[in-house]
Amino acid sequence: MSLFTTFTLPNGLQLPNRLAKAAMEENLANSDQAPSEQLIRLYGAWATGGVGLMITGNVMVDRRAMTGPGGVVLENDAQAVQFERWAKAAKSNGGQVWMQINHPGRQMPANLGQTTVAPSEVPMDLGNFSKQFTPPRELTANEIEDVKNRFIHAAALAEKFGFDGVQIHAAHGYLLSQFLSPISNKRKDQWGGSIENRARLLVNVVKGIRAAVRPQFAVAVKINSADFQRGGFSEDDAKAVVKMLNPLGLDLIELSGGSYEAPAMQGSARDGRTLAREAYFLEFAKDIATVATVPIMVTGGIRRQAVAEQVLATEGISLVGIATALALNPNLPDEWKQGQASVPELRTIKWNNKVLASLAYMAMVKYQLNRVSQGRDPNAQVSPAFALLQQQVGTFFRTRQYRKWMMQE
Ligand SMILES: Cc1cc2nc3c(=O)[nH]c(=O)nc-3n(C[C@H](O)[C@H](O)[C@H](O)COP(=O)(O)O)c2cc1C
């Protein structure tokens, strides 16, 4: 099957091709933590490049809980116009746009100055970098209910603003993923223990959203195929979660892997298990797909057309998710379609410190997003040190702006 055949979602709507831009946090919100002109321009560029589905960078469902400064927050319709323009720009060339909605839980930078909450009081373990994160306070039962309602409300607003769907972020060690993992979830109540309990919040969020939106509005989930941490969320857990999600009317499950503590989504699993150099999670996905009745998308490491085709040729895989390569070249889908052998690649980072290398990787990709958002061409040759430094400076100012905004509200 070609990457350029249409795909009909369970909701009956069609995607023009099998290529999806996976979520990438852009840090391009304006001073109201709403979509900025730059963010809107960035999605216009991806639309022009021909990708069939754009999943936005994660949008925060609670202003007090941010994955980083410069993040888009969606709690009400005060910024409706900017959200509508964002959706419209993304859809301008016939592709769909789904908003990714997220709550960071304990993966929130300490210098944002907020109280950090999580399923349990388990602090982040990032060696010398652990103090970048405040040890979390355990969520109360009422607060868990509030989190669920916030996800549902954000999804309903996304529908109102013209997005074609939402993706619930339950991967990469953020709050819903913290609930799923026995390492971060030590609860003794109905939210912890068995995989049914650990998945309860995710399941309730999915059910709540599906009940609140039109049947044609796509609802998707991103989960880890595994956490790549001993004693963490395992592949068997992932299979069990997929089985629980099967009957809930989802349109897509995206499989990724890892967290801040073990960034497998960047191609390196800390526990020493070898991952493929490209299409990192394909083997896991092949196995997990055997129990799924919902279409599956695999993301991670895909930058060559031949690999994308191999992913799509895999039994049970319907869509190919691409993040980094589409930041480096928003026109990749059209170029592949026209037969060009484009292979966007960043410079290799040769640093020994794994945490710094991971931060530099993110910074190098965000550097591209920033350039495209300004109408400039990406620059794959940017040095890790330069991108990281620029990112740190930007983070400093965005953090100040966020804290000011929180004081005003
Ligand atoms: C700069 C950057 C920001 C990201 N932000 C998000 C995000 O907001 N939500 C998410 O689910 N994944 C996020 N990811 C992970 C990607 O969606 C993807 O899973 C990962 O980068 C592996 O795919 P790739 O090798 O094609 O980049 C981000 C990745 C990068 C590089």
The ligand as an SDF file (V2000), in Angstrom:
LIG
                    3D

 31 33  0  0  0  0  0  0  0  0999 V2000
   10.8730   19.1870   20.0480 C   0  0  0  0  0  0  0  0  0  0  0  0
    9.9780   18.0420   20.3410 C   0  0  0  0  0  0  0  0  0  0  0  0
    8.7880   18.2510   21.0200 C   0  0  0  0  0  0  0  0  0  0  0  0
    7.9290   17.1830   21.2790 C   0  0  0  0  0  0  0  0  0  0  0  0
    6.7400   17.4300   21.8840 N   0  0  0  0  0  0  0  0  0  0  0  0
    5.8410   16.4240   22.0100 C   0  0  0  0  0  0  0  0  0  0  0  0
    4.5310   16.6740   22.4880 C   0  0  0  0  0  0  0  0  0  0  0  0
    4.1480   17.8160   22.7810 O   0  0  0  0  0  0  0  0  0  0  0  0
    3.6990   15.6160   22.6090 N   0  0  0  0  0  0  0  0  0  0  0  0
    4.0670   14.3470   22.2580 C   0  0  0  0  0  0  0  0  0  0  0  0
    3.2620   13.4200   22.3570 O   0  0  0  0  0  0  0  0  0  0  0  0
    5.2840   14.0880   21.7850 N   0  0  0  0  0  0  0  0  0  0  0  0
    6.1720   15.0920   21.6380 C   0  0  0  0  0  0  0  0  0  0  0  0
    7.3880   14.8310   21.0920 N   0  0  0  0  0  0  0  0  0  0  0  0
    7.7060   13.4420   20.6920 C   0  0  0  0  0  0  0  0  0  0  0  0
    7.3280   13.1970   19.2380 C   0  0  0  0  0  0  0  0  0  0  0  0
    5.9420   13.2760   19.0180 O   0  0  0  0  0  0  0  0  0  0  0  0
    7.8010   11.8160   18.7790 C   0  0  0  0  0  0  0  0  0  0  0  0
    7.1080   10.8420   19.5150 O   0  0  0  0  0  0  0  0  0  0  0  0
    9.3030   11.6320   18.9610 C   0  0  0  0  0  0  0  0  0  0  0  0
   10.0170   12.8000   18.6300 O   0  0  0  0  0  0  0  0  0  0  0  0
    9.8230   10.5010   18.0760 C   0  0  0  0  0  0  0  0  0  0  0  0
    9.5200   10.7430   16.7120 O   0  0  0  0  0  0  0  0  0  0  0  0
   10.6020   11.3190   15.6690 P   0  0  0  0  0  0  0  0  0  0  0  0
   11.7900   10.3950   15.7250 O   0  0  0  0  0  0  0  0  0  0  0  0
    9.9170   11.2920   14.3360 O   0  0  0  0  0  0  0  0  0  0  0  0
   10.9670   12.6800   16.1090 O   0  0  0  0  0  0  0  0  0  0  0  0
    8.2790   15.8720   20.8530 C   0  0  0  0  0  0  0  0  0  0  0  0
    9.4770   15.6750   20.1800 C   0  0  0  0  0  0  0  0  0  0  0  0
   10.3160   16.7230   19.9140 C   0  0  0  0  0  0  0  0  0  0  0  0
   11.5940   16.4640   19.1640 C   0  0  0  0  0  0  0  0  0  0  0  0
  1  2  1  0
  2  3  1  0
  2 30  2  0
  3  4  2  0
  4  5  1  0
  4 28  1  0
  5  6  2  0
  6  7  1  0
  6 13  1  0
  7  8  2  0
  7  9  1  0
  9 10  1  0
 10 11  2  0
 10 12  1  0
 12 13  2  0
 13 14  1  0
 14 15  1  0
 14 28  1  0
 15 16  1  0
 16 17  1  0
 16 18  1  0
 18 19  1  0
 18 20  1  0
 20 21  1  0
 20 22  1  0
 22 23  1  0
 23 24  1  0
 24 25  2  0
 24 26  1  0
 24 27  1  0
 28 29  2  0
 29 30  1  0
 30 31  1  0
M  END
$$$$
